[in-house]
Amino acid sequence: MTTPTRILVIDDEDPIRRFLRVPLEAEGHSVIEAATAREGILAVAREAPGLVILDLGLPDADGLTVLREIRGWSWVPVLVLSVRADEAGKVAALDAGAQDYVVKPFGMKELLARIRSLLRDRPGLATPAVIEALDLVIDSANHTVTKAGVPLHLTRREFDLLWLLASHSGRLVTQAMILKSLWGPAHSQDSQYLRVYVRQLRQKLGDDAANPRYIMTEPGIGYRFLG
């Protein structure tokens, strides 16, 4: 048996998402859904799933674009679902960082077996649902943050930014990575926009940019969470 985990399904077809939800939940997993590439990238950053099931035919971007974006900062296992049965398509997805590839239509028993294998083979890969860093407790499931036991009132975007940084604690997260993940590819150059949110987040955390306790700026590059 595998440990129940959060599974993100990125697929623009409601029937497919419903079809997957029932058996996954029957096996004890919790299911998160996204219908577009942008929603999917944000969900990986915000929800820290233990596995991603990714359709390649999304309305706003090709699934390979989503996969490459995710692989810029996360090694969550990705299982690709696609109607593309050609060898070149499979190779492209695997080269982009997918762990497995299943062609639609598929048998549910086979899919569940592949999911169990991925979760067994890559233990401990998912970011925990709650991150405790210094005096902060960041709860992804409830989207709450407390500092020394006192709740902080963050906007959804501020929370997403904090979670993305904290889930990569100690590692540099580039400006482009943050902007693409939280605002979409069209905003990848809007560094001034990001600086406004970082400043707001620091104010609520009581952090000093000149002597940071939580968020360090790497000038011209990005940010690093220190917790």
C-alpha positions in Angstrom: 0.0 0.0 0.0 1.1 3.5 -0.7 0.6 6.4 1.7 -2.4 8.6 0.7 -1.3 11.9 -0.8 -2.6 14.9 -2.6 -2.9 14.4 -6.3 -3.2 17.3 -8.7 -5.2 16.5 -12.0 -4.5 19.1 -14.7 -7.0 18.4 -17.5 -9.5 20.7 -19.3 -12.1 18.0 -19.6 -14.6 17.9 -16.7 -15.6 14.3 -17.4 -12.0 13.1 -17.2 -11.4 14.9 -13.9 -14.5 13.4 -12.4 -13.6 10.0 -13.8 -10.2 10.2 -12.0 -11.4 11.7 -8.8 -13.7 8.8 -7.7 -11.1 6.0 -7.8 -8.3 8.2 -6.5 -10.4 9.2 -3.5 -11.4 5.6 -3.0 -7.7 4.8 -2.5 -7.5 7.5 0.2 -5.9 10.2 -1.9 -7.2 13.8 -1.9 -7.6 15.3 -5.4 -6.9 18.9 -6.5 -8.2 20.0 -10.0 -7.0 22.5 -12.5 -8.5 23.1 -16.0 -5.8 25.2 -17.5 -2.0 25.4 -17.7 -1.8 28.5 -15.6 -4.1 27.0 -12.9 -2.0 23.9 -12.9 1.3 25.7 -12.4 -0.1 27.8 -9.6 -1.6 24.7 -7.9 1.8 23.0 -7.9 3.3 26.0 -6.2 0.5 26.6 -3.8 -0.7 23.1 -2.9 2.5 21.1 -3.1 0.9 17.9 -4.4 2.6 14.5 -4.1 1.8 13.6 -7.7 0.6 15.4 -10.8 -1.5 13.9 -13.5 -1.0 16.1 -16.6 -3.0 16.3 -19.8 -0.9 17.6 -22.8 -3.9 19.2 -24.6 -4.6 22.3 -22.5 -6.5 25.3 -23.8 -4.0 28.0 -22.9 -0.6 26.2 -23.3 0.8 22.8 -24.3 1.2 20.4 -21.4 4.9 20.2 -22.2 5.2 23.9 -21.4 3.6 23.2 -18.1 6.0 20.3 -17.4 9.1 22.3 -18.3 7.9 25.2 -16.1 7.3 22.9 -13.1 10.7 21.2 -13.6 12.3 24.6 -13.2 11.7 24.4 -9.4 10.0 21.1 -8.5 10.6 17.4 -8.9 7.1 16.3 -8.0 6.3 13.1 -9.9 4.4 13.8 -13.1 2.3 11.2 -15.0 1.2 12.4 -18.4 -2.2 11.5 -19.9 -2.5 12.1 -23.6 -4.3 11.1 -26.8 -0.9 11.3 -28.5 0.2 7.7 -29.0 3.2 8.4 -31.2 6.7 7.5 -29.9 8.0 11.0 -30.5 5.4 12.5 -28.3 6.2 10.1 -25.5 9.9 10.7 -25.8 9.3 14.5 -25.7 7.3 14.2 -22.5 9.8 11.9 -20.8 12.7 14.1 -21.8 10.9 17.1 -20.4 10.7 15.5 -17.0 7.7 13.2 -16.9 8.0 10.0 -14.9 5.4 8.0 -16.9 3.1 8.4 -19.9 -0.4 6.9 -20.4 -2.3 7.1 -23.6 -6.1 7.9 -23.6 -8.3 6.0 -23.5 -6.8 4.0 -20.6 -7.8 1.3 -18.1 -8.3 2.6 -14.6 -6.7 -0.5 -13.0 -3.5 0.1 -15.0 -3.5 3.8 -14.2 -3.8 3.2 -10.5 -1.0 0.6 -10.6 1.2 3.1 -12.3 0.3 5.8 -9.7 1.1 3.4 -6.9 4.5 2.6 -8.5 5.4 6.3 -8.8 4.4 7.0 -5.2 6.4 4.0 -4.0 9.5 4.8 -6.1 9.7 8.5 -5.0 9.1 8.6 -1.3 9.3 11.9 0.6 9.4 14.0 -2.5 6.3 16.1 -1.8 6.5 19.3 0.2 4.6 18.8 3.5 1.2 20.4 3.9 2.4 22.5 6.9 5.8 24.2 6.9 7.3 25.3 10.3 10.1 27.8 9.9 11.5 29.8 12.8 8.4 31.2 14.5 6.2 30.8 11.4 3.6 28.0 10.8 2.4 28.0 7.2 -0.6 25.8 6.5 -1.1 25.0 2.8 -4.4 23.2 3.2 -6.1 26.0 5.2 -4.1 28.9 3.7 -3.2 30.2 7.1 0.0 31.7 8.6 0.8 32.2 12.2 3.8 34.0 13.7 4.6 33.0 17.2 1.1 31.7 17.5 -0.5 35.0 16.2 -2.5 34.7 12.9 -1.3 36.9 10.1 -3.8 38.2 7.6 -2.3 37.6 4.1 -4.0 38.0 0.8 -4.2 34.9 -1.4 -1.4 36.2 -3.5 0.8 37.0 -0.6 0.2 33.5 0.8 1.1 31.9 -2.5 4.3 33.9 -2.7 5.3 32.9 0.9 4.4 29.3 0.3 6.5 29.1 -2.9 9.5 30.6 -1.2 9.2 28.6 2.0 8.7 25.3 0.1 12.1 26.0 -1.5 13.7 27.0 1.8 17.4 27.9 1.5 17.3 27.8 -2.3 17.3 30.7 -4.7 14.0 31.2 -6.4 14.4 33.5 -9.4 12.1 36.4 -10.2 11.1 34.9 -13.5 10.2 31.6 -11.8 8.0 33.3 -9.2 6.3 35.5 -11.8 5.6 32.7 -14.2 4.4 30.4 -11.4 2.1 32.9 -9.7 1.1 35.3 -12.4 1.6 33.3 -15.6 4.2 33.5 -18.5 3.0 36.9 -19.7 4.3 38.5 -16.5 7.7 36.9 -16.5 9.4 40.3 -16.8 7.3 42.3 -14.3 9.9 42.4 -11.6 8.6 45.7 -10.2 5.2 44.1 -9.8 6.9 41.3 -7.7 8.8 43.8 -5.6 5.6 45.4 -4.5 4.3 42.0 -3.2 7.5 41.1 -1.6 7.5 44.5 0.2 3.9 44.0 1.4 4.7 40.4 2.6 7.8 41.6 4.5 5.7 44.3 6.2 3.2 41.7 7.4 6.0 39.3 8.6 7.8 42.1 10.3 10.9 41.4 8.2 13.7 43.9 7.5 15.0 43.9 4.0 18.4 45.2 5.2 18.7 42.6 7.9 16.3 39.8 6.8 15.1 37.0 9.1 12.8 35.4 6.6 13.3 36.6 3.0 16.6 37.6 1.5 16.9 39.5 -1.7 19.5 38.3 -4.2 19.8 41.6 -6.2 18.7 41.4 -9.8 18.1 37.6 -9.5 15.4 36.6 -7.0 14.7 35.7 -3.4 15.8 33.1 -0.8 13.7 32.0 2.2 15.9 31.7 5.2 13.7 29.7 7.6 
